[in-house]
Amino acid sequence: MRQPRIQKVTLNVGLGGGGEKLENAISIVESLCGRKPVKTMTYKRIPDFGIRPKMIVGCKVTLRGKEAETFLRRAFETLENKINEGIFDSRGNFAFGIKEHIDIPGVKYDPTKGIIGMDVCVTLERPGYRVARRRLQKKAVPTRHMLSADDSRKFISEKFNVQILSKEQQKEDEAWW
């Protein structure tokens, strides 16, 4: 019951508008994941950016189970199996960005669709977290059962063979490039 697991992996593409660009992004995400993404819309009005409520600005897809693991392995290969320790939050979840979808192994460039970037958000949990989400008799998950950032780092480095870089290692790695 103490072993962490992946609850979900959310792949988010924000484009700032709809149209043909959005349709191309939807087809790219669908080819990457094998699932049809949903369109995301705004809730607030921001005149400086030309955004109004209920304007479609991107798409997202949520992966669970084996689909999530296989996609996460491919996404880590894009980052050369290195991530920064600062991307983990206090509950053990983490997120990172992929600048170009063609960096993912096995993806070919299609000039008619263009290139998109995306955010990958990973939610981790332990068995037993369901008590906080169930419909009847919801209970709080005890603090001793919650995941910490250190637990998540250890789980990701062991399961996916990913090197977690500290701030000093990150500076050395950037200096090398």
C-alpha positions as CSV (number, residue, x, y, z in Angstrom):
1,M,0.0,0.0,0.0
2,R,3.0,2.3,0.2
3,Q,4.2,1.8,-3.4
4,P,3.6,4.9,-5.5
5,R,1.8,4.6,-8.9
6,I,0.9,6.8,-11.7
7,Q,-2.7,8.0,-11.4
8,K,-2.7,9.9,-14.7
9,V,-0.7,11.7,-17.3
10,T,-2.3,14.8,-18.8
11,L,-1.0,16.1,-22.1
12,N,-1.9,19.8,-22.6
13,V,-1.5,21.9,-25.8
14,G,-2.2,25.6,-25.5
15,L,-2.4,27.5,-28.8
16,G,-4.2,30.7,-27.8
17,G,-6.8,30.3,-30.5
18,G,-8.8,27.9,-32.6
19,G,-9.1,27.3,-36.3
20,E,-6.9,25.3,-38.5
21,K,-4.0,25.4,-36.1
22,L,-6.2,23.8,-33.4
23,E,-7.4,21.1,-35.8
24,N,-3.8,20.3,-36.7
25,A,-2.8,20.1,-33.0
26,I,-5.7,17.8,-32.3
27,S,-4.6,15.4,-35.0
28,I,-1.0,15.5,-33.8
29,V,-2.0,14.7,-30.2
30,E,-4.4,11.9,-31.4
31,S,-1.5,10.3,-33.4
32,L,0.8,10.6,-30.4
33,C,-1.6,9.1,-27.8
34,G,-4.1,7.1,-29.8
35,R,-6.9,8.9,-28.0
36,K,-9.0,11.9,-29.1
37,P,-8.3,15.0,-27.1
38,V,-10.9,17.4,-25.8
39,K,-10.9,21.1,-26.6
40,T,-10.1,23.5,-23.7
41,M,-11.7,26.9,-23.4
42,T,-11.2,30.1,-21.4
43,Y,-13.3,31.2,-18.5
44,K,-12.1,34.8,-18.1
45,R,-11.9,37.9,-20.3
46,I,-8.4,39.2,-20.8
47,P,-8.6,42.1,-23.3
48,D,-4.8,42.6,-23.5
49,F,-4.4,39.2,-25.0
50,G,-7.7,39.3,-27.0
51,I,-9.2,36.5,-24.9
52,R,-12.9,36.3,-24.2
53,P,-15.0,33.8,-22.2
54,K,-15.8,30.4,-23.8
55,M,-13.1,30.9,-26.5
56,I,-11.4,27.6,-27.5
57,V,-7.7,28.0,-27.0
58,G,-6.2,24.5,-26.9
59,C,-6.7,20.8,-26.3
60,K,-5.8,18.1,-23.7
61,V,-5.9,14.4,-23.3
62,T,-5.6,12.3,-20.1
63,L,-3.9,9.0,-20.2
64,R,-4.1,6.3,-17.5
65,G,-2.7,2.9,-16.9
66,K,-0.3,1.3,-19.4
67,E,-1.0,4.1,-22.0
68,A,0.3,6.6,-19.4
69,E,3.5,4.6,-18.7
70,T,4.4,4.1,-22.4
71,F,3.8,7.7,-23.3
72,L,5.9,8.8,-20.2
73,R,8.8,6.6,-21.3
74,R,8.7,8.3,-24.7
75,A,8.5,11.7,-23.2
76,F,11.5,11.0,-20.9
77,E,13.5,9.9,-23.9
78,T,12.8,13.3,-25.4
79,L,14.5,14.9,-22.4
80,E,17.4,12.3,-22.6
81,N,16.2,10.7,-19.4
82,K,17.2,13.7,-17.3
83,I,14.8,16.0,-15.3
84,N,15.3,18.7,-12.7
85,E,14.5,18.1,-9.1
86,G,12.7,21.4,-8.9
87,I,9.8,20.3,-11.1
88,F,8.2,18.2,-8.2
89,D,5.6,19.8,-6.0
90,S,5.1,19.1,-2.3
91,R,2.5,16.3,-3.0
92,G,4.9,14.5,-5.4
93,N,3.3,15.5,-8.7
94,F,5.4,17.0,-11.4
95,A,5.2,18.6,-14.9
96,F,7.6,19.4,-17.7
97,G,7.4,20.8,-21.2
98,I,8.3,19.4,-24.6
99,K,9.2,22.2,-27.0
100,E,8.6,20.4,-30.3
101,H,6.5,17.2,-30.7
102,I,8.9,15.9,-33.4
103,D,11.5,15.4,-30.6
104,I,9.5,12.4,-29.3
105,P,11.0,9.2,-30.7
106,G,9.0,7.7,-33.6
107,V,7.3,10.9,-34.6
108,K,7.7,12.1,-38.2
109,Y,7.4,15.7,-39.3
110,D,4.4,16.6,-41.4
111,P,4.8,20.0,-43.1
112,T,1.0,20.4,-43.5
113,K,0.4,20.2,-39.7
114,G,3.4,22.1,-38.4
115,I,5.2,21.8,-35.0
116,I,3.5,22.1,-31.6
117,G,4.8,22.2,-28.1
118,M,3.1,20.6,-25.1
119,D,3.0,20.3,-21.3
120,V,3.1,16.9,-19.7
121,C,1.6,16.8,-16.1
122,V,2.0,13.6,-14.1
123,T,-0.1,12.9,-11.1
124,L,1.2,10.2,-8.7
125,E,-0.6,8.6,-5.8
126,R,-0.5,5.6,-3.5
127,P,-3.2,2.9,-3.3
128,G,-5.9,4.2,-0.9
129,Y,-6.2,7.7,-2.3
130,R,-9.6,6.7,-3.6
131,V,-11.2,7.4,-0.2
132,A,-10.8,11.2,-0.9
133,R,-12.5,10.9,-4.3
134,R,-15.3,8.4,-3.8
135,R,-18.9,9.5,-3.8
136,L,-20.0,8.1,-0.5
137,Q,-18.2,8.5,2.8
138,K,-15.4,10.7,1.6
139,K,-12.5,10.8,4.0
140,A,-9.2,12.7,4.1
141,V,-6.1,10.8,3.2
142,P,-3.8,10.8,6.3
143,T,-0.6,12.9,6.0
144,R,1.6,9.8,6.7
145,H,0.1,8.2,3.6
146,M,0.6,11.2,1.3
147,L,3.4,11.2,-1.2
148,S,6.3,13.6,-0.8
149,A,8.6,15.0,-3.5
150,D,11.4,12.7,-2.3
151,D,9.2,9.6,-2.6
152,S,8.2,10.6,-6.1
153,R,11.8,11.4,-7.2
154,K,12.9,7.9,-6.0
155,F,9.9,6.2,-7.7
156,I,10.5,8.0,-11.1
157,S,14.3,7.4,-11.0
158,E,13.9,3.7,-10.3
159,K,10.9,2.9,-12.5
160,F,11.8,4.9,-15.6
161,N,15.6,5.0,-15.2
162,V,15.6,8.8,-15.1
163,Q,18.4,10.9,-13.7
164,I,17.2,13.6,-11.3
165,L,19.5,16.6,-11.5
166,S,20.1,18.9,-8.6
167,K,20.6,22.7,-9.2
168,E,24.4,22.3,-9.3
169,Q,24.2,19.4,-11.7
170,Q,21.7,21.3,-13.9
171,K,24.1,24.2,-14.2
172,E,27.0,21.9,-15.1
173,D,24.7,20.2,-17.7
174,E,23.7,23.5,-19.2
175,A,27.3,24.7,-19.3
176,W,28.2,21.6,-21.3
177,W,25.7,22.5,-24.0
